[in-house]
Amino acid sequence: MTFLFSLWAVFFALPSCGTSTSSEPQQQETVIVEEMPVDTIDVIPADTAFKYSDVVDKKNCFILISKPEYRLYVCEVVEGDTIKRVHYPVCVGKNKGQKEKKGDMKTPECTPEKPFVITEIADASKWTHDFGDGRGSILSYGHWFMRLKTPGHSGIGIHGSTNNESSVPGRGSEGCIRLRDDDLIQLKENYAFVGMRVVILADEE
């Protein structure tokens, strides 16, 4: 599969908090995202081994999430070309379609021309959540919460699946993107950074 698109300079402000039962930062921060040329994404077979050292500069990477495939791709711009470097299975919102309001159990979508952006990477190792399934308030977010600036919606992020790993890959979140806890740690250590662009493709794409 090949995707063709361009990403333009975007300015975002840190969104409001309220995702977990923990006390989260309330400070405002402006993240400046520089223009990054993007041509094509060459899909690497799932069984192809990948060495993290092959990434020249993680600042040239961005995230592409395919809701239909339940996958998060990390792509890197190398000499004008965009190469898919690695992918992880994900769990997305329980319901299909563009997020319209809080509580609709949908994951927000965006276009490559107007991507979301990571505004904060917070230690979520002690964050809890009550899913209303009788288990009470339990650890739920893995070690990191990568908060996304999603215009019109707050509290959306990429995080782990502590006590919910069986939901990955698939549908079952309240709107966030869940990774397996080990994959989340790899993503943070090797690729993710504040200011990183995130494109979430629509269910029809």
DAHU-V125534 format. One record per backbone hydrogen bond with DSSP energy under -1.0 kcal/mol. CO is the residue of the C=O (numbers start at 0). NH is the residue of the N-H. E is the energy in kcal/mol with one decimal. If there is no record, write none. Layout:
co nh e
CO NH E
CO NH E
//
This chain:
co nh e
9 32 -1.7
11 30 -2.1
28 13 -1.8
30 11 -1.6
38 4 -1.0
39 81 -1.0
41 83 -1.0
44 47 -2.1
50 53 -2.2
51 54 -1.8
56 59 -2.4
57 60 -2.0
59 76 -2.3
61 74 -2.8
62 198 -2.8
63 72 -3.7
64 200 -2.8
65 69 -1.0
65 70 -1.8
69 89 -2.0
70 65 -2.7
71 87 -2.3
72 63 -2.8
73 84 -3.1
73 85 -1.2
74 61 -2.3
75 82 -3.0
77 80 -2.1
80 77 -3.6
82 75 -2.8
85 73 -2.9
87 71 -2.9
89 169 -1.9
90 177 -2.7
91 171 -2.5
91 172 -2.2
100 103 -1.6
104 94 -3.1
115 197 -2.3
116 148 -2.4
117 194 -3.2
119 146 -2.1
121 144 -2.2
123 126 -1.6
126 139 -1.4
127 20 -1.5
128 137 -2.2
137 128 -2.0
140 159 -3.0
142 123 -2.2
144 121 -2.5
144 146 -1.0
145 157 -2.0
146 118 -2.4
149 152 -2.6
155 147 -2.8
156 176 -2.5
157 145 -3.1
158 178 -2.6
160 163 -3.3
163 166 -2.2
164 167 -1.7
169 91 -2.2
172 93 -2.3
176 158 -2.5
177 90 -1.9
179 183 -2.5
180 184 -1.8
181 185 -1.9
182 186 -2.7
183 187 -2.3
184 188 -2.7
185 189 -2.2
186 190 -2.0
186 191 -2.7
192 195 -2.1
195 117 -2.5
196 62 -2.5
197 115 -2.6
198 64 -3.4
199 109 -2.4
201 204 -1.6
//
